[in-house]
Amino acid sequence: MKKTWFITGTSRGIGLEITQAALASGDNVVATARNATRLREKFSVDKETQLECIELNVNNQAQAKEAVTRSIERFGGIDILVNNAGFGQLGHFETVDQSAIEKQFCTNVFGLMHVTRAVLPVMRRQQCGHILNLSSIGGALGFDGASIYCAAKFSVEGFSESLALEVARFGINVTIVEPGFFRTDFLDESSVSYGQIELQDYVNVANAQKSQYDQYSHTQPGDPKRLAQLIVDTAGTGSVPLRLVVGTDALAMTRDTLNNRMKELELWAEASVITDHQEA
């Protein structure tokens, strides 16, 4: 059965690959990006009957509502929402100024919420739908030199896990996608941002980390085409996971993190329970 997708951040990377894979499967796609004209140039003419390209800055709540309205006018409904738009703000906390922190949350968290708020009434009326929120391995565990990015992605995870409980009664599923390092432009200067404040105590480690990421860029182990196909094969099916960890690296890091948490939990279990009220 043909489905209709609404995907944010489709001009490149994982968002573009998901759009291509969904179109190839025969589904309809509403592809959004900040520049719709450039976006149209990325798709072949023979896909026009399946595709609607809409200009959308996810930071603009009114624009998100307008984009959803246009989607309904074109295809009648939205079966799958993929909240993919975002960017990476790296750098140690003290080196990232407040305006950059707010920009990160405006796009990666509040932008995701704006689009979700616009789509949910459609899915509630349908009594079905699937929301996929692109988090990161940085939403499952912390990284040195990525406190702001991880804070935003942890927010996405907490929002998504709670939202899943709230909307399940309407037949709507939520999946948190946690990719490891995939071979996209994520670490490119055109995408990622670093700290703007130079503090001597951080200079050496910050320079070393940036150099490491620069060398790693476009050599990451994850294949975005394979990730896109996995999402297309999984989305909208009868049984979907709350969390989808993708990539060998992400799987290994998640296992290590969960094992360490369990060890720490048990180590401090006796201390945890002494805080309960003691009955006389």
Steps between C-alpha positions, in 0.01 A plus 500: 500500500640841400597721794559873527820623666575846642878537537699798628858587410495325162755709310787263581622218718265255668189707423575498128568126502175422684311710246662316210431159656136582575443622144668187363261287705207671326388716793404868497745740664474854627864606501581815695808718520585866542543540124226319306629609159839338549327200651294432186817484294611190691213281378421358157198628309334158495448523877291819485169319546627357829691802625416836654794728586420764762713774647520458875717642772406279796568789737191672357189351661258675263694376200481144636119525520483636145718217372272241659192669352655486154586133554139415580378693198740304277485147641208493744690383808837436664588145598864544600679802642880500498648778712849508353591870476787601725871569529788428735627751754827363631746654743538494877221671692705801616615568143149516351328837540137532606371602157646183346343287774160657435540448123575132559189449711282712269574269208571158652234510774243778457496464121429130535219583744351763266470250216369226728236737642389584145474135390341342807144630439509333157611169647246520781218547249633202303540298822835378368848620416869452566740768620873440462720746689864503395707504814860377511732278692562838666146477635575169671833588660719805555809594299795712609478824304136463400305601810259734319429261214449212743276717721277572199486137391433381857207744496372343179519158665312604813235679297459207262478232767230692687318597181482133404296433816272798435409420139486119507127528585446654154677221314812713452846346542822685583849376420825660614773438241850495652762498222869464567748667265368497142677618186314830449596868514436506876868567584549736204567867568180565303302320769668465838583792731766520771545716808550873441669588830872423527602391849861398553411205722307339213710602199717190466223243543257701283752525216577129525132407490429726203795355311376149573149582378636673189692186409199280580264704281375299199676186625236409761394133499125552459338495157213754484334316208477182708364699795238660277390163364474357852275790601280461191473124562417552869279810505127453515521126558296326767782461752751784534764561770499793737876527443681397185876494551674506162863432421752254638671779695173620655404147598835438673498836682139454613573152637802629692303792640205287613733242660687774688173654616380167634829449687478848652131451582571182696809647665291784644176306551529488880554875513203556271248325725601659830327820389155342540284588800554254784182389675516512880 
